[in-house]
Amino acid sequence: MLSIVLLTFNRPELLPEAIESIDRQHISVPFEKVLVLNGSSFNPPILPDWKIHRIPKNVGNIGGQNEAIDQAWYDWVLFVSDDVRLRGTDCVETLW
């Protein structure tokens, strides 16, 4: 029902905290986590519970979001930029 999409462009130093803030969320609906590398030149960390999608060339923020929608399996999409941190463990649940 919910796809959580983390969009990044060449800022690997920001990913650990962003990923951790998503991973610690308690979510009561079916969900997936998608990391979208928008033209990024680095290799992402190994993330067993995440779907990784690489866009070969940076297509900008909105282009990256549109590409992410194409990759999302569910009807609802929550976009998170690499410099955003979800607070606590119930941020997504509260939004939902």
C-alpha positions as CSV (number, residue, x, y, z in Angstrom):
1,M,0.0,0.0,0.0
2,L,2.9,2.4,0.7
3,S,6.2,3.0,-1.1
4,I,8.8,5.0,0.8
5,V,11.2,6.4,-1.7
6,L,14.6,7.9,-0.7
7,L,16.0,10.0,-3.6
8,T,19.7,10.9,-3.7
9,F,22.3,12.5,-6.0
10,N,26.0,12.0,-5.1
11,R,25.6,12.6,-1.4
12,P,26.6,9.2,0.0
13,E,27.6,10.7,3.3
14,L,23.9,11.6,4.0
15,L,22.5,8.1,3.3
16,P,23.3,6.3,6.6
17,E,21.2,8.6,8.8
18,A,18.5,8.9,6.2
19,I,18.2,5.1,5.8
20,E,18.3,4.6,9.5
21,S,15.5,7.1,10.1
22,I,13.3,5.1,7.7
23,D,14.4,1.7,8.8
24,R,13.4,2.4,12.5
25,Q,9.8,3.4,11.5
26,H,6.9,1.2,12.8
27,I,4.5,0.9,9.9
28,S,1.3,-1.2,10.2
29,V,0.4,-1.3,6.4
30,P,2.3,-3.3,3.7
31,F,5.2,-1.1,2.5
32,E,8.4,-1.2,0.5
33,K,11.5,0.9,0.7
34,V,13.1,2.2,-2.5
35,L,16.5,3.9,-2.8
36,V,16.7,5.9,-6.1
37,L,20.2,6.9,-7.2
38,N,19.5,9.9,-9.5
39,G,22.6,9.9,-11.6
40,S,24.8,9.1,-8.6
41,S,28.3,7.9,-9.3
42,F,28.8,6.0,-6.0
43,N,27.8,2.4,-5.2
44,P,25.1,2.3,-2.5
45,P,25.5,0.3,0.7
46,I,24.1,-3.2,0.8
47,L,20.5,-2.9,1.9
48,P,18.8,-6.3,2.0
49,D,15.3,-4.8,2.7
50,W,15.5,-2.1,0.1
51,K,14.8,-2.0,-3.6
52,I,17.6,-0.1,-5.4
53,H,17.0,1.8,-8.6
54,R,19.8,3.6,-10.5
55,I,19.0,6.3,-13.0
56,P,22.0,6.6,-15.3
57,K,21.9,10.4,-15.7
58,N,20.6,12.9,-13.2
59,V,17.1,14.0,-14.2
60,G,16.6,16.6,-11.5
61,N,14.5,16.3,-8.4
62,I,11.1,16.2,-10.1
63,G,12.4,13.8,-12.8
64,G,13.8,11.6,-10.1
65,Q,10.5,11.6,-8.3
66,N,8.7,10.7,-11.5
67,E,11.1,7.9,-12.2
68,A,10.6,6.7,-8.6
69,I,6.8,6.6,-9.1
70,D,7.4,4.3,-12.1
71,Q,9.4,2.0,-9.8
72,A,7.0,2.0,-6.9
73,W,4.8,-1.0,-6.4
74,Y,2.2,0.6,-4.3
75,D,-0.5,3.3,-4.8
76,W,0.8,5.7,-2.1
77,V,4.3,7.1,-2.3
78,L,6.2,9.0,0.4
79,F,9.2,10.8,-1.0
80,V,12.2,11.4,1.4
81,S,15.2,13.4,0.3
82,D,18.6,12.3,1.5
83,D,18.9,15.2,3.9
84,V,15.6,14.5,5.6
85,R,15.4,12.6,8.8
86,L,12.1,11.0,10.0
87,R,11.8,11.7,13.7
88,G,11.0,9.0,16.2
89,T,9.5,5.6,15.2
90,D,6.0,6.7,14.3
91,C,6.5,9.5,11.8
92,V,5.2,7.5,8.8
93,E,2.4,5.9,10.9
94,T,1.2,9.3,12.0
95,L,1.3,10.6,8.4
96,W,-0.6,7.5,7.2
